[in-house]
Amino acid sequence: MIDDPFAGAHITVVSKLTAAIHRQLGDDWATTFGYVSEEYELWKAHGRMPREAWFEYADEHDLL
């Protein structure tokens, strides 16, 4: 399982692998990690607030 702590989601490896094989897209994995990286940068830029506060803030400001 991949924890995406900045978007409040957990992504299972099985679901991503199944989707990648089904679609035959090698970039499916890269896209997931790219999004996590972007979300991490947003979280840092907004002060690295606690997770629950970040979810509320990001939701209120349409950041995710």
C-alpha positions as CSV (number, residue, x, y, z in Angstrom):
1,M,0.0,0.0,0.0
2,I,1.2,3.5,-0.8
3,D,0.3,6.1,1.7
4,D,-0.3,9.4,0.1
5,P,-0.2,11.5,3.3
6,F,-0.8,14.8,1.6
7,A,-4.0,13.9,-0.1
8,G,-5.5,11.7,2.5
9,A,-5.5,8.5,0.4
10,H,-4.0,5.1,0.4
11,I,-3.2,3.5,-2.9
12,T,-2.9,-0.3,-3.0
13,V,-0.1,-1.8,-5.0
14,V,-2.3,-4.5,-6.3
15,S,-4.9,-2.0,-7.7
16,K,-2.1,0.0,-9.5
17,L,-0.4,-3.1,-10.8
18,T,-3.7,-4.6,-12.0
19,A,-4.6,-1.3,-13.7
20,A,-1.1,-1.0,-15.3
21,I,-1.2,-4.5,-16.7
22,H,-4.8,-4.2,-17.8
23,R,-4.1,-1.0,-19.6
24,Q,-0.6,-1.9,-20.5
25,L,0.6,1.4,-19.3
26,G,4.0,1.6,-17.8
27,D,3.5,5.2,-16.8
28,D,0.6,4.4,-14.5
29,W,3.1,4.0,-11.6
30,A,5.1,7.1,-12.5
31,T,1.9,9.1,-12.6
32,T,1.0,8.0,-9.0
33,F,4.4,8.9,-7.6
34,G,4.3,12.2,-9.6
35,Y,1.1,13.2,-7.9
36,V,2.4,12.3,-4.5
37,S,5.5,14.4,-5.1
38,E,3.4,17.4,-6.2
39,E,1.2,17.1,-3.2
40,Y,4.2,16.9,-0.9
41,E,5.6,20.1,-2.4
42,L,2.2,21.8,-1.8
43,W,2.2,20.6,1.8
44,K,5.7,22.0,2.4
45,A,4.9,25.3,0.7
46,H,1.9,25.7,3.0
47,G,3.8,25.2,6.2
48,R,3.9,21.4,6.8
49,M,0.8,21.6,9.0
50,P,-0.6,18.4,10.7
51,R,-2.2,16.0,8.4
52,E,-5.9,16.6,9.4
53,A,-5.4,20.4,9.3
54,W,-3.7,20.0,5.9
55,F,-6.7,18.0,4.5
56,E,-9.1,20.7,5.7
57,Y,-7.0,23.6,4.4
58,A,-6.3,21.9,1.0
59,D,-10.0,21.1,0.6
60,E,-11.1,24.7,1.5
61,H,-8.6,26.1,-1.0
62,D,-9.1,23.5,-3.8
63,L,-5.4,22.5,-3.7
64,L,-5.9,18.8,-4.2
